[in-house]
Amino acid sequence: MPLDPTSPRTLRVLLIEDSEPDAGLVLHEIRRHGYRVHHQRVSDAAALQVALSAQIWDLILADYCLPRFTGLQALEIVKAQGRDIPFILVSGNIGEDVAVGAIKAGAHDYLLKDRLARLGSAIERELREAEARRSRRQTEDQLRKLSQAVEQGPAVVCITDPAGTIEYVNPRFTEVTGYTPPEVVGQSARLLKSGRCTRAEYELLWDTISRGETWRGNFLNRRRDGSQYWESATIAPIRDASGIITHYLKLAEDITSQKAAEQRIREQAELLDHASDAIHVRTLDHVIRYWNLAAGAIYGWQPGEVLGRKYTDIHPHDSQFVSAQAALLEHGGWSGEMKHPTQSGKVIDVFCRWTLVHGEPGHPASILAIHTDVTEKKQIESQYLRAQRLESLGSLAGGIAHDLNNILSPILLAAPLLRESVTNPDDRRMLDTVASNARRGAEIVKQILTFARGVPGERLPVQPKYLIEQTLQMVHSTFPKQIRVTHRTPNDLWPMLADATQIQQVLVNLCINARDAMPRGGTLSITATNVTLDETYAARTPGAQPGPHVCLRVGDTGCGIPDDVLDSIFEPFFTTKPPHQGTGLGLSTVLGIVRSHGGFINVDTLPNRGSTFEVYLPARPSSTAVAPRNDETPAPRGGNERVLVVDDESPLRDGLQRVLERHGYRVLTAADGAEAISLLAQHRASLHAVVSDLIMPGLHGPELVRAALQIAPDLPFLGMTGASERDGFQALQHLPLAALLTKPFPAERLLAALHQALHGAKGAPTPSHTPVAPPTPPAPTPSPAATTTASPTPAPPAPTPVPPPPDTDRTAGAPTTPAAPPPSTPA
């Protein structure tokens, strides 16, 4: 019978254990963590070797002390067979020295039999790490294959510096030219010149590639033995990360025999029929005399349909054709790209090489045309250029967002202070407007950083019903009245672990697209349902994973999406809207957000009937959604603690000082890291906390934190940053900080984080005194599984996760081991 799609994953476990009861306890613990176990128990070396040879194992759990051999001897047997299998020692009594020795010998972890609660998390970790090792090996294998493809490929490969000095050639280069790498590396590429090509041709080549463009054409070159050969070459620039041309890459093929074939085209027509390029011969007045099979395959017209017809009857006689024909007659040859229609009406990109064929010397008789379909190649080049444009846009967006963070931060801090001192209602409303727009600007900055693939959004359990209600408020207040809005959101919707701002952005973007699809009015519908996806559905749906999901549907009764553009709607910068009415980033942003949350999107559309976008996002049925923040909640006050504030931006530094002093703190300020370290050394006995920017000129980031903790190891250090991932945001997350605040932030968030750092679990704060070595962070305690799956042994209910303090990425005393990255999703 087929397995139940909701059944747990089967784990193949090899137990090295002489005690059947102990083995049963271990298997029970594995099943309790949601696994279905296929196992075999062995107790001596011979049985272990047989079991290793019999099948592939996902995991090996070994007792340390067995009657016939030890767990370390078992480890050596596994290593001797070259198996990369997670190996965990599970023993009744094992000393710390023995455990450390086992780890050094290659064991991945060790546990005591009376403390098996950590077994589930240890298995999960080791399985993930084993998969990561397999992935790295695959990547290295792919790189080897790529290197082999260049070294063993049929194309001539040559790389030069910007001055034309050869730095690399592949074996095919030696086969074609006769020159070995030691003979040409360091030499100018001019050593291949035959003297038969004109100066103007070389100048055109260098003008083209110097402008950063790709040059394609033919050259008559000279081999090492003096003989001449024709090559068809493509030369393209190679740029560094800043866009500067550092090298030129030439891919070429020896077309000497092809040139000879052009002279004997009529006698060798049968051979030409086997060419992959479209080849035809036409008279000077464009009557088609020869049309090969590849031309029929590429264009759709078979030889019998075109022979005797005018070439201009099936291809446009436009200005480009006229110009190419003139160049052909003047120079005897022409090459370049054109767009050609096919019999089906499809337009393809073609690289054309036209040559005059002479019946008698000085008397051209016909035109030999060789056309290569480069449509797919052009699409790949376009995707590459689009990716470069997105990379540049991401860098620009990250830089702009960083500067806006520093501008908005003083506004968010100053507005509440001014409001406390203003009594006039109109003035208070104006300050509320300033604060509201500053917060809105902060959310926009967050979206910019998200688009720039920098600072990730804050992921908390959220109730999608709240997000839909907020979206509906925006829709009702801004959309045209001729658009009717319907919605259905059940009260028992499951929570999701998500960034509320990003998910609302998904809903808003889809609603705006629906509005634009109904310029004359219609019905916009928003619904949400709980859905559990089984393994069968997930296997046939790209991006889907089995388990509980919330499905958000946004539908319209508009014009629908044509079939010919449906595959492109999620591409960045693709839009069907008129100029100046769309950026082409709406749906690509939607897809990026949904994928980053582990979800996927389905689209159902019919022309003139409308479209429905179904957004599936993983749900957390057992989680408790975090209620929306209440900006009116009083901020916690200090108890006369002394805080050192460090920031190189004086408006922000002054604002922080005013906020903290207004809320019961004493404040010292420093304008850079060096001044901060000096003040910390002077006042360490009276200081209770440090609040510092982490991106400053001079001493900053990790260096500043390390220096501060050397002076006062127990002093809570709260970091602030407006950095994106490109500026090192991920590295900052791994610092031993009491909190990491992303700019801009309101005063309430700073005060809450500072209060948490000072009073979180230790009662009243105490200043730092004598410097000591920083304590070793405790090992992370595994948390129970957050989901419940079917298992032969029932698992206990999952606890409700406790949300972290707002915008704090690390609390005082937390371990500094970086968290594992989220699973990747297919691009």
Secondary structure, DSSP 4 states (H G I P E B T S, - for coil): -PPPTTSPPEEEEEEE-S-HHHHHHHHHHHHHTT-EEEEEEE-SHHHHHHHHHHS--SEEEE-SB-SS-BHHHHHHHHHHTT----EEEEESS--HHHHHHHHHHT--EEEETT-GGGHHHHHHHHHHHHHHHHHHHHHHHHHHHHHHHHHH-SSEEEEE-TT-BEEEE-HHHHHHH---HHHHTTSBGGGGB-S-S-HHHHHHHHHHHHTT--EEEEEEEE-TTS-EEEEEEEEEEEE-TTS-EEEEEEEEEE-HHHHHHHHTTTTTHHHHTT-SSEEEEEETT-BEEEE-HHHHHHHS--HHHHTTSBHHHHS---HHHHHHHHHHHHHSEEEEEEEEE-TTS-EEEEEEEEEEEEEETTEEEEEEEEEEE-HHHHHHHHHHHHHHHHHHHHHHHHHHHHHHHHHHHHHHHHHHHHHHH---HHHHHHHHHHHHHHHHHHHHHHHHHHHTT-SPPP-EEE-HHHHHHHHHHHHHHHS-TTEEEEEE--TTPPPEEE-HHHHHHHHHHHHHHHHHT-TT-EEEEEEEEEEEE-HHHHHHSTT--SEEEEEEEEEE-S----HHHHTTTTSTT---SPTTS--S-HHHHHHHHHHHTT-EEEEEEETTTEEEEEEEEE--TTS-PPPPP-TTSPPPPP-S-EEEEE-S-HHHHHHHHHHHHHTT-EEEEESSHHHHHHHHHHHTTT--EEEEESS-SSS-HHHHHHHHHHH-TTS-EEEEE---GGGTHHHHHTS--SEEEESS--HHHHHHHHHHHHHTTTSS-----S--PPPPPPPPPPPPPSS----SSPPPPPPPPPPPSTT-S--TT---PPPPPPPP---
